[in-house]
């Protein structure tokens, strides 16, 4: 029986004459001593004969004299099909999207869920930290900007420091001396 495990996969190819000479010889040596494999080979041969008989019967009433010309005409015309026969772009897009969704809906839903979870995690991670009590608020306001009045001699003015330490200088009108 162990030899049959090696021979059975080769029987169909042997019936069609597709084995290499070494494999064919292996099958031919096994067949006389194994009725099961011999019966399988007879089945494959009968099946092939029945298929050939059916194909010949269906082809008997057909005219194949212009087959080559018809095939070549279809190949030449396949790239130049009339616009009315082609699917419109919107119809093709709709068909494509429904086929893609049908075939890959689980993967797309999973990917969408991961993208949503990543966006939520990013929003939580990047959320600014707000101070909790009024002391921290006063400290934050004091750090925001400072305005100092300055007498520039002939002009009144002010200097303001922005939170990033950028100075802003205002000069006022001339005052009387």
Rosetta silent file (secondary structure, phi, psi, omega in degrees, C-alpha in Angstrom):
SEQUENCE: XXXXXXXXXXXXXXXXXXXXXXXXXXXXXXXXXXXXXXXXXXXXXXXXXXXXXXXXXXXXXXXXXXXXXXXXXXXXXXXXXXXXXXXXXXXXXXXXXXXXXXXXXXXXXXXXXXXXXXXXXXXXXXXXXXXXXXXXXXXXXXXXXXXXXXXXXXXXXXXXXXXXXXXXXXXXXXXXX
SCORE:     score description
SCORE:     0.000 S_00000001
   1 L     0.000  -32.526 -179.422    0.000    0.000    0.000 S_00000001
   2 H   -64.867  -32.153  177.321    2.887    2.390    0.677 S_00000001
   3 H   -68.626  -31.395  179.229    3.968    2.055   -2.962 S_00000001
   4 H   -63.776  -33.842  179.263    0.436    3.029   -4.014 S_00000001
   5 H   -61.834  -30.273  178.201    0.819    6.393   -2.249 S_00000001
   6 H   -83.665  -29.760 -172.640    3.651    7.175   -4.648 S_00000001
   7 H   -86.959  -39.770 -175.140    1.946    5.777   -7.758 S_00000001
   8 H   -53.684  -44.879  179.103   -1.650    7.119   -7.434 S_00000001
   9 H   -64.379  -17.382 -178.053   -0.662   10.789   -8.060 S_00000001
  10 H   -93.108  -12.444 -172.198    1.121    9.684  -11.257 S_00000001
  11 H   -63.648  -43.953 -179.082   -1.724    7.632  -12.765 S_00000001
  12 H   -63.524  -43.883  178.311   -3.625   10.482  -14.447 S_00000001
  13 H   -65.065  -34.898  177.740   -0.461   11.861  -16.027 S_00000001
  14 H   -66.422  -41.001  179.338    0.448    8.323  -17.125 S_00000001
  15 H   -63.020  -31.580  179.528   -2.963    7.882  -18.777 S_00000001
  16 L   -89.485   -2.169  179.748   -2.352   11.135  -20.721 S_00000001
  17 L    72.137   32.251 -174.870    1.214   10.116  -21.643 S_00000001
  18 L  -107.151    7.993 -178.669    2.735   13.054  -19.758 S_00000001
  19 L   -87.555  154.573  173.152    5.212   11.239  -17.479 S_00000001
  20 L   -70.431  161.142 -178.695    8.957   11.227  -17.850 S_00000001
  21 H   -57.835  -37.259  179.552   10.444    7.884  -18.945 S_00000001
  22 H   -66.912  -43.508  178.963   11.629    7.111  -15.386 S_00000001
  23 H   -68.470  -40.088  178.392    8.250    7.819  -13.809 S_00000001
  24 H   -61.146  -39.812  178.307    6.425    5.919  -16.554 S_00000001
  25 H   -66.025  -38.146  177.756    8.651    2.877  -15.955 S_00000001
  26 H   -61.646  -43.952  179.489    7.937    3.094  -12.209 S_00000001
  27 H   -65.816  -44.165 -178.009    4.178    3.064  -12.875 S_00000001
  28 H   -64.428  -32.375  177.265    4.443    0.198  -15.379 S_00000001
  29 H   -72.819  -30.482 -177.047    6.380   -1.950  -12.876 S_00000001
  30 H   -79.602  -36.815 -170.718    3.781   -1.288  -10.148 S_00000001
  31 H   -58.784  -43.671 -176.937    0.588   -1.891  -12.166 S_00000001
  32 L   -60.951  -27.343 -177.433    0.762   -5.699  -12.759 S_00000001
  33 L   -96.951    1.880 -176.172    0.898   -6.388   -9.020 S_00000001
  34 L  -132.778  107.879 -179.022   -1.788   -3.894   -7.866 S_00000001
  35 H   -69.315  -32.444 -178.500   -5.418   -4.325   -8.899 S_00000001
  36 H   -65.012  -46.761  179.822   -6.493   -1.062   -7.162 S_00000001
  37 H   -69.916  -34.948  177.192   -4.059    1.104   -9.157 S_00000001
  38 H   -63.007  -39.326  178.038   -4.838   -0.847  -12.332 S_00000001
  39 H   -67.280  -40.044  177.004   -8.557   -0.067  -11.778 S_00000001
  40 H   -62.603  -41.929  179.302   -7.800    3.628  -11.187 S_00000001
  41 H   -64.054  -39.873  177.641   -5.788    3.770  -14.406 S_00000001
  42 H   -64.179  -38.096  177.445   -8.673    2.131  -16.314 S_00000001
  43 H   -63.572  -45.718  179.075  -11.041    4.744  -14.821 S_00000001
  44 H   -61.999  -39.358  179.573   -8.789    7.631  -15.939 S_00000001
  45 H   -66.200  -42.695  179.122   -8.540    6.138  -19.429 S_00000001
  46 H   -66.326  -38.818  178.314  -12.332    5.709  -19.675 S_00000001
  47 H   -63.990  -44.798  178.235  -12.887    9.257  -18.403 S_00000001
  48 H   -62.639  -41.411  179.207  -10.479   10.690  -20.996 S_00000001
  49 H   -65.028  -39.587  179.529  -12.126    8.686  -23.786 S_00000001
  50 H   -66.244  -40.479  177.977  -15.591    9.917  -22.728 S_00000001
  51 H   -64.430  -44.237  178.713  -14.425   13.559  -22.712 S_00000001
  52 H   -61.997  -41.654  179.467  -12.815   13.207  -26.134 S_00000001
  53 H   -61.731  -41.664 -179.766  -15.969   11.585  -27.524 S_00000001
  54 H   -66.209  -42.458  179.717  -18.138   14.431  -26.149 S_00000001
  55 H   -65.227  -42.776  179.727  -15.856   17.144  -27.584 S_00000001
  56 H   -64.413  -39.276 -179.894  -15.767   15.454  -31.013 S_00000001
  57 H   -66.260  -40.780 -179.923  -19.566   15.118  -31.005 S_00000001
  58 H   -71.203  -32.091 -177.523  -20.093   18.803  -30.165 S_00000001
  59 H   -83.788  -12.392 -175.221  -17.546   19.948  -32.737 S_00000001
  60 L   -61.410  -37.054 -176.865  -18.919   17.764  -35.542 S_00000001
  61 L   -92.690    6.679 -175.916  -21.590   20.256  -36.591 S_00000001
  62 L   -99.487  149.720  176.342  -19.416   23.362  -36.314 S_00000001
  63 L  -103.023  111.897 -177.679  -17.603   25.231  -39.070 S_00000001
  64 L  -102.402   12.606 -175.920  -14.049   26.069  -37.969 S_00000001
  65 L   -65.992  -31.494 -178.447  -12.828   27.369  -41.338 S_00000001
  66 L  -108.735   17.219 -176.498  -12.971   31.025  -40.226 S_00000001
  67 H   -59.676  -46.571 -178.306  -12.085   30.477  -36.555 S_00000001
  68 H   -61.607  -44.348  179.638   -8.638   32.083  -36.797 S_00000001
  69 H   -63.776  -39.888  179.851  -10.015   35.180  -38.559 S_00000001
  70 H   -67.108  -40.501  178.747  -12.795   35.572  -36.000 S_00000001
  71 H   -65.098  -45.323 -179.165  -10.415   35.260  -33.050 S_00000001
  72 H   -65.135  -35.739  177.454   -7.971   37.774  -34.531 S_00000001
  73 H   -65.617  -39.778  177.994  -10.828   40.225  -35.259 S_00000001
  74 H   -67.047  -38.549  178.335  -11.986   40.014  -31.638 S_00000001
  75 H   -64.636  -43.276 -179.381   -8.457   40.587  -30.377 S_00000001
  76 H   -66.557  -35.601 -176.812   -8.055   43.630  -32.650 S_00000001
  77 H   -86.355  -11.359 -177.012  -11.443   45.066  -31.631 S_00000001
  78 H   -64.361  -29.672  179.532  -11.060   44.433  -27.921 S_00000001
  79 L   -85.717  -13.371 -178.555   -9.087   47.656  -27.483 S_00000001
  80 L  -122.274   48.935  177.807  -11.502   49.723  -29.560 S_00000001
  81 L   -70.080  142.281 -178.989  -14.907   48.778  -28.164 S_00000001
  82 L   -59.849  149.320 -176.113  -17.552   51.394  -28.849 S_00000001
  83 L   -60.716  -32.881 -179.687  -18.159   53.919  -26.061 S_00000001
  84 L   -68.559  -27.406 -179.093  -21.750   52.772  -25.609 S_00000001
  85 L   -84.115  -21.213 -179.548  -20.657   49.238  -24.861 S_00000001
  86 L   -77.632  149.147  173.943  -18.092   50.252  -22.242 S_00000001
  87 L   -72.035  139.262  176.887  -19.079   50.719  -18.667 S_00000001
  88 L   -68.045  159.244 -176.292  -19.077   54.328  -17.634 S_00000001
  89 H   -58.318  -43.234 -179.401  -16.446   55.427  -15.156 S_00000001
  90 H   -64.392  -39.352  179.138  -18.959   55.836  -12.330 S_00000001
  91 H   -66.917  -40.410  178.741  -20.393   52.377  -12.970 S_00000001
  92 H   -65.578  -41.069  178.559  -16.928   50.843  -13.031 S_00000001
  93 H   -63.654  -42.275  178.370  -16.001   52.638   -9.808 S_00000001
  94 H   -63.200  -44.491  179.301  -19.207   51.461   -8.165 S_00000001
  95 H   -63.892  -45.011  179.894  -18.624   47.895   -9.315 S_00000001
  96 H   -61.404  -46.198 -177.627  -14.989   47.971   -8.215 S_00000001
  97 H   -65.890  -38.602  179.181  -15.793   49.396   -4.784 S_00000001
  98 H   -68.329  -36.952  177.280  -18.567   46.874   -4.134 S_00000001
  99 H   -68.300  -41.441  179.821  -16.289   44.003   -5.157 S_00000001
 100 H   -65.158  -44.440 -179.824  -13.428   45.332   -3.039 S_00000001
 101 H   -64.470  -41.800  179.778  -15.681   45.865   -0.018 S_00000001
 102 H   -63.105  -39.476 -176.566  -17.231   42.428   -0.460 S_00000001
 103 H   -81.367  -29.261 -171.617  -13.891   40.700   -0.694 S_00000001
 104 H  -126.914   26.452 -174.054  -12.026   42.683    1.949 S_00000001
 105 H   -63.561  -36.964 -179.556  -14.663   44.051    4.338 S_00000001
 106 H   -66.462  -44.455 -179.700  -13.166   42.442    7.441 S_00000001
 107 H   -64.865  -41.999 -179.061   -9.702   43.783    6.669 S_00000001
 108 H   -67.163  -39.994  178.141  -11.028   47.282    5.887 S_00000001
 109 H   -65.171  -39.485  177.953  -13.145   47.396    9.042 S_00000001
 110 H   -65.048  -44.965  179.441  -10.160   46.282   11.112 S_00000001
 111 H   -63.341  -40.436  177.277   -7.902   48.884    9.508 S_00000001
 112 H   -63.138  -39.794  178.386  -10.535   51.585   10.100 S_00000001
 113 H   -64.383  -42.482  178.114  -10.833   50.578   13.753 S_00000001
 114 H   -65.047  -40.133  179.183   -7.072   50.767   14.213 S_00000001
 115 H   -64.212  -42.248  178.132   -6.950   54.175   12.503 S_00000001
 116 H   -63.674  -43.740  178.923   -9.733   55.496   14.753 S_00000001
 117 H   -63.276  -39.452  178.768   -8.012   54.146   17.877 S_00000001
 118 H   -65.507  -40.414  178.196   -4.722   55.734   16.785 S_00000001
 119 H   -64.290  -42.594  178.686   -6.419   59.105   16.226 S_00000001
 120 H   -64.945  -42.308  178.341   -8.062   58.981   19.655 S_00000001
 121 H   -63.828  -39.502  178.355   -4.782   58.029   21.339 S_00000001
 122 H   -65.904  -39.957  178.250   -3.012   60.856   19.542 S_00000001
 123 H   -63.905  -40.292  178.411   -5.696   63.349   20.619 S_00000001
 124 H   -68.282  -42.082 -178.725   -5.346   62.256   24.248 S_00000001
 125 H   -66.185  -37.618 -176.364   -1.551   62.341   24.066 S_00000001
 126 L   -92.783    3.260  179.541   -1.417   65.808   22.470 S_00000001
 127 L   -66.024  132.174 -178.248   -4.100   67.407   24.676 S_00000001
 128 L   -69.045  147.653  179.317   -2.656   70.468   26.453 S_00000001
 129 L   -86.271  122.530 -179.936   -2.258   70.267   30.214 S_00000001
 130 L   -99.639  139.288  178.837   -4.441   72.853   31.935 S_00000001
 131 L   -67.062  149.466 -175.471   -3.573   74.150   35.429 S_00000001
 132 L   -92.877  -32.231 -175.130   -5.858   73.019   38.212 S_00000001
 133 L  -122.338  171.860 -174.625   -5.788   75.833   40.730 S_00000001
 134 H   -69.917  -27.939  178.590   -5.739   79.624   40.772 S_00000001
 135 H   -65.375  -40.592  177.521   -2.097   79.868   41.932 S_00000001
 136 H   -68.858  -33.842  177.961   -0.962   78.105   38.810 S_00000001
 137 H   -66.039  -42.398  178.944   -3.236   80.360   36.729 S_00000001
 138 H   -64.638  -40.940  178.558   -1.703   83.512   38.262 S_00000001
 139 H   -64.309  -38.834  178.842    1.775   82.158   37.642 S_00000001
 140 H   -66.660  -41.312  178.439    0.834   81.376   34.046 S_00000001
 141 H   -65.000  -39.628 -179.510   -0.601   84.883   33.516 S_00000001
 142 H   -65.801  -33.345 -178.805    2.527   86.483   34.985 S_00000001
 143 H   -79.431  -16.398 -175.693    4.711   84.464   32.628 S_00000001
 144 H   -63.992  -54.919 -179.478    2.634   85.395   29.598 S_00000001
 145 L  -159.981  152.647  178.490    3.819   88.974   29.162 S_00000001
 146 E  -128.400  135.197  178.559    5.268   91.883   31.132 S_00000001
 147 E  -118.716  126.591  177.559    4.752   95.536   30.382 S_00000001
 148 E  -121.267  131.728  174.538    7.116   98.161   31.834 S_00000001
 149 E   -80.036  137.431 -177.500    6.645  101.939   31.411 S_00000001
 150 E  -133.479  139.372  174.901    9.824  103.626   30.296 S_00000001
 151 E   -99.585  113.146 -178.653   10.734  107.312   29.909 S_00000001
 152 L   -92.061   26.746 -179.060   12.882  107.616   26.780 S_00000001
 153 L    85.647  -85.724 -177.923   13.767  111.270   27.445 S_00000001
 154 L   -90.861   -8.303 -178.851   11.751  113.064   24.784 S_00000001
 155 E  -130.526  146.610  169.217    9.203  110.273   24.357 S_00000001
 156 E   -88.311  154.228  179.000    7.020  108.243   26.667 S_00000001
 157 E  -167.126 -177.651  179.016    6.948  104.543   25.907 S_00000001
 158 E  -147.604  152.519  175.912    6.586  101.037   27.109 S_00000001
 159 E  -123.421  130.045  178.617    8.438   97.780   26.719 S_00000001
 160 E  -121.763  135.339  175.763    6.599   94.480   26.710 S_00000001
 161 E  -106.205  124.801  178.748    8.242   91.070   26.832 S_00000001
 162 L   -78.463  164.546 -178.791    6.304   88.273   25.141 S_00000001
 163 L   -55.852  -28.796  179.359    6.314   84.741   26.579 S_00000001
 164 L   -89.638   16.588  176.752    9.037   83.739   24.113 S_00000001
 165 L    71.540   17.014  175.221   11.191   86.686   25.464 S_00000001
 166 L   -79.766  125.053  178.327   10.663   88.825   22.347 S_00000001
 167 E   -84.611  140.876  174.312   10.677   92.534   23.325 S_00000001
 168 E  -121.980  127.172 -175.535    8.051   94.890   21.873 S_00000001
 169 E  -115.580  129.474  174.762    8.742   98.641   22.229 S_00000001
 170 E  -113.093  136.196  175.517    6.074  101.413   21.962 S_00000001
 171 E  -114.482  136.553 -179.444    6.969  105.061   21.653 S_00000001
 172 E   -99.890 -169.597  179.449    4.465  107.779   22.485 S_00000001
 173 E   -68.428  160.261  174.998    4.106  111.462   21.510 S_00000001
 174 E   -64.819  141.619  175.913    6.710  114.088   22.421 S_00000001
 175 L  -113.267  154.887 -173.132    6.084  115.578   25.842 S_00000001
 176 L   -72.287  146.586 -179.032    6.857  119.197   26.838 S_00000001
 177 L  -112.501    0.000    0.000   10.112  119.993   28.674 S_00000001
